[in-house]
Amino acid sequence: MDREGRVRRAARKKLIYGTNSHECICETLRFVYDLIHDSKDEELKEAITEKLVDAFIMAKKMQCRLLYYKTTYKDETGGFISKRILESVKRRNMRAAR
């Protein structure tokens, strides 16, 4: 498997099974996946999941770039305040059971 395939497979796994205790773009993408997880339309579910994987990979790259700016230039623009999401353990267990 090529590098891109490995990256996509890892991102898909993190999207479907991962959990974050704070509001962030990755957790928001996971919430969207949670909504479609039980969809009966497998074709639509797979198409949406692939787009979510694309967005997840982009979000991780943006997160790395923003951290670089913050560290290198002491850049605080964009806000780094995140709010805590309740019941992260419950969500983690639900996603792990998939």
C-alpha positions in Angstrom: 0.0 0.0 0.0 1.3 3.4 -0.9 1.8 6.3 1.5 -1.5 8.0 0.6 -3.4 4.8 1.1 -1.8 4.4 4.6 -2.7 8.0 5.5 -6.3 7.6 4.4 -6.7 4.3 6.2 -5.3 5.9 9.5 -7.5 9.0 9.1 -10.6 6.8 8.5 -9.8 4.8 11.6 -9.3 8.0 13.7 -12.5 9.5 12.2 -14.7 6.5 13.0 -13.2 5.4 16.4 -11.5 8.4 17.8 -12.8 10.8 20.4 -11.7 14.2 21.7 -12.9 15.8 24.9 -12.8 19.3 23.4 -14.7 21.0 20.6 -12.5 21.0 17.5 -13.0 20.5 13.8 -12.0 16.8 14.0 -14.6 16.1 16.7 -17.2 17.9 14.7 -16.4 15.7 11.7 -16.8 12.7 14.0 -20.2 14.0 15.1 -21.2 14.1 11.4 -20.0 10.5 10.9 -22.0 9.5 14.0 -25.1 10.9 12.3 -24.7 8.7 9.2 -23.2 5.6 10.8 -26.5 3.8 10.9 -27.6 4.8 7.5 -29.3 2.1 5.4 -28.1 3.7 2.2 -24.6 2.1 2.1 -23.6 3.8 -1.1 -24.4 7.3 0.3 -22.8 6.4 3.6 -19.6 5.4 1.9 -19.5 8.5 -0.3 -20.1 10.8 2.7 -17.5 8.9 4.8 -14.9 9.3 2.0 -15.5 13.1 2.0 -15.3 13.2 5.8 -11.9 11.4 5.5 -10.7 14.0 3.1 -11.9 16.8 5.4 -10.3 15.0 8.4 -6.9 14.9 6.7 -7.2 18.6 5.7 -8.1 19.5 9.3 -5.1 17.7 10.7 -2.8 19.5 8.3 -4.4 22.9 9.2 -4.0 22.0 12.9 -0.3 21.3 12.3 0.1 24.6 10.4 -1.7 26.7 13.1 0.5 25.1 15.8 3.6 25.9 13.7 2.5 29.6 13.4 1.7 29.7 17.2 5.1 28.3 18.1 7.2 30.0 15.5 5.6 33.5 15.4 3.7 33.5 18.7 0.6 33.9 16.5 -2.6 33.9 18.6 -5.0 34.8 15.8 -8.0 32.5 15.1 -8.5 31.8 18.8 -7.2 28.8 20.7 -10.1 28.6 23.1 -11.9 25.3 23.0 -14.8 24.2 25.1 -15.0 20.9 26.8 -17.5 18.4 25.4 -19.3 16.4 28.1 -19.6 12.6 27.9 -16.4 12.0 25.9 -16.0 8.6 27.7 -19.5 7.5 26.7 -18.8 8.6 23.1 -15.4 6.8 23.1 -17.1 3.6 24.2 -19.9 3.9 21.7 -17.4 4.4 18.8 -15.1 1.6 20.0 -18.1 -0.8 19.9 -18.6 -0.2 16.2 
